[in-house]
């Protein structure tokens, strides 16, 4: 095999491995559960055809307290009593 082909295969392999490593790291950086990373309030799950079809292992969420929207990993959900206590107005 020529040196050019060998270099191309190794270069492409490093590129693919870098993409896989970055994807795994960013997945574990996402918070698990339904709590907002900004204000720690419960978030609402948002249905998005594109993102839910492309990334079924994460949930698209929106925080009604601070307006944050983004991805969260699937994890433990807040209890309904706790959620109602946070949304009840005095």
C-alpha positions as CSV (number, residue, x, y, z in Angstrom):
1,X,0.0,0.0,0.0
2,X,1.4,3.4,-0.9
3,X,2.2,6.0,1.8
4,X,-0.4,8.4,0.5
5,X,-3.3,5.9,1.0
6,X,-2.0,4.8,4.4
7,X,-1.8,8.5,5.5
8,X,-5.3,9.1,4.2
9,X,-6.7,6.1,6.1
10,X,-5.0,7.1,9.3
11,X,-6.0,10.7,9.0
12,X,-9.7,9.7,8.3
13,X,-9.6,7.3,11.3
14,X,-8.4,10.0,13.6
15,X,-11.1,12.4,12.4
16,X,-13.8,9.8,13.0
17,X,-12.4,8.9,16.4
18,X,-12.3,12.6,17.4
19,X,-16.0,13.0,16.3
20,X,-17.0,9.9,18.4
21,X,-15.1,11.1,21.5
22,X,-16.6,14.6,21.3
23,X,-20.1,13.2,21.0
24,X,-19.6,10.9,24.0
25,X,-18.2,13.7,26.1
26,X,-20.9,16.2,25.2
27,X,-23.6,13.6,25.9
28,X,-22.3,13.1,29.5
29,X,-22.0,16.9,30.0
30,X,-25.8,17.2,29.5
31,X,-27.7,17.2,32.8
32,X,-29.8,14.1,33.6
33,X,-33.5,14.5,34.7
34,X,-36.0,17.3,34.1
35,X,-34.3,20.1,36.1
36,X,-33.2,23.3,34.4
37,X,-29.4,23.8,34.4
38,X,-29.8,27.5,35.0
39,X,-32.4,27.9,37.8
40,X,-33.0,24.2,38.9
41,X,-36.8,24.4,38.3
42,X,-38.7,21.6,36.6
43,X,-38.8,21.8,32.8
44,X,-41.5,21.0,30.3
45,X,-40.8,18.5,27.6
46,X,-41.1,20.0,24.1
47,X,-42.1,17.9,21.1
48,X,-39.8,18.5,18.2
49,X,-40.1,16.2,15.2
50,X,-36.6,16.8,13.9
51,X,-34.7,16.6,17.2
52,X,-36.7,13.8,18.7
53,X,-36.2,11.7,15.5
54,X,-32.5,12.5,15.2
55,X,-31.7,12.2,19.0
56,X,-34.2,9.8,20.6
57,X,-32.0,9.3,23.7
58,X,-32.2,13.0,24.8
59,X,-35.3,15.1,25.7
60,X,-35.9,18.5,24.3
61,X,-37.0,20.7,27.2
62,X,-38.1,24.3,28.0
63,X,-38.0,26.0,31.4
64,X,-41.0,28.1,32.1
65,X,-39.3,29.9,34.9
66,X,-36.2,31.4,33.1
67,X,-37.0,30.6,29.4
68,X,-34.0,28.2,29.0
69,X,-34.5,25.6,26.2
70,X,-32.2,22.8,25.2
71,X,-31.4,19.1,25.7
72,X,-31.4,17.0,28.8
73,X,-30.5,13.3,29.3
74,X,-33.3,11.0,30.3
75,X,-33.2,10.6,34.1
76,X,-35.2,10.9,37.3
77,X,-38.3,13.2,37.0
78,X,-39.5,15.6,39.6
79,X,-42.5,14.6,41.7
80,X,-45.8,16.3,40.7
81,X,-46.3,17.7,44.3
82,X,-42.9,19.4,44.1
83,X,-43.7,20.8,40.6
84,X,-47.1,22.2,41.8
85,X,-45.5,23.8,44.8
86,X,-43.0,25.6,42.6
87,X,-45.7,26.8,40.2
88,X,-48.3,27.9,42.8
89,X,-48.5,31.6,43.1
90,X,-48.8,33.0,46.7
